[in-house]
Amino acid sequence: MNPPEVIRLLLVDDHKILRDGLRSIIEQKTNLHIIGEASDGRAAIEQCNKLLPDVVITDVAMSGLNGVEATKQIHKKHPHIKIIGLSMHANKQFIQGMFKAGAYAYLLKDGDSSELITAINSVHQNKKYLSKKIDQSYLTLLNREEVIVDKELSSREIEVLQLIAEGNSSKEIAELLFLSSKTVDVHKNNTMKKLELYTIPELTKYAIRNGLTSLE
């Protein structure tokens, strides 16, 4: 019998203790090799560009750049990389957002360790997987037209929106995204017009409701 195919993985979570927990589970399988880690969405994109893993396991709600937007950017550039979303949340906004962004699986953080291994093997075989603790009918959302964020918002506007919701000023956002404060304000104003939301509290509620951030 031939040995199982080696699967190369990247772990993404802004809590090291959770990454360590995932590592301890995964390293029990000889065919699963962890080739890198990242603590936020932007680092995950950089690691994917550099390491080209087979599978990425990423937290969904991370500060700076959330897992949905990171997944979207990774999937666009590297469609062969299979992405597994990992979250505390079972609501449809997070689930649909990850699948629409290009993820192949969605797991809950309180799930069984065996389910993580099952999900890794499933996505590596081009099969989608949804946590057993979640209503399986949610998979029908994949065939619907509704999306987690208004289609007119650009990736940059989504980044700015998340950072606004997380309490950052225009100056702070400019430093994080290597933009001018004026450019950030342009993105903010465009986002407000598109969403017809004109206050920071309204934008924050929208970002939370649509899974851009959970403010964990």
C-alpha positions in Angstrom: 0.0 0.0 0.0 1.3 3.4 -1.0 1.8 5.9 1.9 -0.8 8.8 2.1 0.0 11.9 0.1 1.8 14.6 2.1 -0.4 17.7 2.7 1.4 21.0 3.5 -0.4 23.4 5.8 -0.4 27.0 6.9 -1.9 27.9 10.3 -3.5 31.4 10.7 -4.8 32.7 14.0 -4.1 35.8 16.0 -3.9 33.7 19.2 -0.7 31.7 19.5 -2.2 29.3 22.0 -4.8 28.3 19.4 -2.2 27.8 16.7 -0.2 25.6 19.2 -3.4 23.6 19.8 -3.9 23.1 16.1 -0.3 22.1 15.7 -0.5 19.4 18.4 -3.6 17.9 16.7 -2.2 18.0 13.2 1.3 16.7 14.0 -0.1 13.4 15.1 -0.7 12.6 11.5 2.5 11.7 9.6 1.2 12.9 6.2 0.3 16.4 7.5 3.2 18.9 7.6 2.9 22.4 9.0 5.1 24.6 6.9 4.3 28.0 8.4 2.2 30.1 10.7 0.7 33.6 10.5 -1.0 35.8 13.1 -3.2 38.0 10.8 -4.7 38.1 7.4 -2.0 40.2 5.7 0.7 37.9 7.0 -1.3 34.9 5.8 -1.4 36.4 2.3 2.4 36.9 2.4 3.0 33.4 3.6 0.8 31.9 0.9 2.8 33.8 -1.8 6.0 32.6 -0.3 5.3 29.0 0.8 2.4 28.0 -1.5 0.8 25.6 1.0 -1.8 23.0 0.0 -4.2 23.9 2.7 -4.7 27.0 4.9 -6.5 26.8 8.2 -7.5 30.4 9.2 -9.4 32.1 11.9 -12.4 34.0 10.4 -12.5 37.0 12.7 -9.1 38.6 13.0 -8.1 42.2 13.6 -6.6 44.2 10.8 -7.6 42.0 7.9 -10.3 39.5 8.6 -10.3 35.9 7.4 -13.0 36.4 4.8 -11.1 39.2 3.0 -7.8 37.3 3.4 -9.4 34.2 1.9 -10.8 36.2 -1.0 -7.3 37.6 -1.9 -5.6 34.2 -1.4 -8.2 32.4 -3.5 -8.0 35.0 -6.3 -4.2 34.7 -6.6 -3.8 31.0 -5.7 -7.1 29.2 -6.5 -5.4 25.8 -6.0 -4.9 26.5 -2.3 -7.7 25.0 -0.2 -8.8 27.2 2.7 -10.6 26.1 5.9 -12.3 28.7 8.0 -12.2 28.3 11.7 -14.6 30.3 13.9 -16.5 30.5 17.2 -19.5 31.7 15.2 -22.2 29.6 13.5 -24.2 32.4 11.9 -24.9 32.4 8.2 -23.0 35.7 7.6 -19.7 34.2 8.6 -20.3 30.9 6.9 -21.6 32.3 3.7 -18.9 34.9 3.7 -16.1 32.3 3.8 -17.6 30.1 1.2 -18.3 33.0 -1.2 -14.7 34.1 -0.7 -13.4 30.8 -1.9 -13.1 28.6 1.3 -13.7 24.9 1.0 -14.6 24.2 4.6 -15.9 25.9 7.7 -15.3 24.5 11.2 -16.2 25.6 14.7 -13.5 26.1 17.3 -15.3 23.9 19.8 -15.5 20.9 17.4 -13.8 17.6 17.7 -10.1 17.2 16.7 -11.0 14.3 14.5 -13.3 16.6 12.5 -10.3 18.9 11.7 -8.4 16.0 10.2 -11.5 14.9 8.2 -11.9 18.5 6.9 -8.2 18.7 5.8 -8.4 15.4 3.9 -11.8 16.4 2.4 -10.7 19.8 1.0 -7.4 18.3 -0.3 -9.7 16.0 -2.4 -11.6 19.0 -3.7 -14.6 18.3 -1.4 -16.4 21.0 0.6 -16.9 20.4 4.3 -19.2 22.0 6.9 -18.9 21.4 10.6 -21.3 18.7 11.9 -22.5 21.1 14.5 -23.9 23.5 11.9 -27.2 23.0 10.1 -26.1 21.4 6.9 -28.8 23.2 4.9 -26.5 26.3 5.2 -24.6 24.7 2.2 -27.5 25.8 0.0 -26.3 29.4 0.6 -23.5 28.6 -1.9 -26.1 28.6 -4.7 -27.7 31.9 -3.7 -26.9 35.4 -5.1 -26.8 37.2 -1.7 -23.3 38.1 -0.5 -21.8 39.0 2.8 -20.8 42.5 1.7 -22.2 44.8 -0.9 -20.7 43.8 -4.2 -19.8 47.4 -5.1 -17.3 47.7 -2.2 -13.7 47.2 -3.4 -11.2 45.2 -1.4 -9.5 48.4 -0.2 -12.9 49.8 1.0 -13.6 46.6 2.9 -10.2 46.8 4.6 -10.8 50.4 5.6 -14.3 49.6 6.8 -13.0 46.8 9.1 -10.3 49.1 10.5 -12.9 51.8 11.1 -15.1 49.3 13.0 -12.1 48.3 15.1 -11.7 51.9 16.3 -8.8 53.1 14.2 -8.6 56.7 13.1 -7.9 57.8 9.5 -4.3 58.5 10.4 -3.9 55.0 12.0 -5.5 53.3 9.0 -3.2 55.2 6.7 -0.2 54.0 8.5 -1.4 50.4 8.5 -2.3 50.4 4.8 0.6 52.6 3.7 -1.8 55.2 2.3 -2.3 58.9 2.9 -4.9 60.1 5.4 -6.6 61.8 2.5 -6.9 58.6 0.5 -8.3 56.8 3.5 -11.0 59.5 3.9 -11.9 59.0 0.2 -12.4 55.3 0.7 -14.4 56.0 3.9 -16.6 58.5 2.2 -17.1 56.2 -0.8 -18.1 53.3 1.5 -20.6 55.5 3.3 -22.2 56.6 0.1 -22.4 53.1 -1.3 -23.9 51.7 2.0 -25.9 54.8 2.7 -24.5 54.7 6.3 -23.1 58.0 7.5 -21.9 57.5 11.0 -19.1 55.4 12.6 -21.6 53.5 14.8 -23.6 52.6 11.8 -20.6 51.4 9.9 -19.4 49.4 12.9 -22.8 47.7 13.3 -22.7 46.9 9.5 -19.2 45.4 9.8 -20.2 43.2 12.7 -23.5 42.1 11.2 -21.9 41.1 7.9 -19.0 39.2 9.4 -16.1 41.6 8.7 -15.2 41.7 12.4 -16.6 40.3 15.6 -14.5 42.6 17.8 -13.3 39.6 19.8 
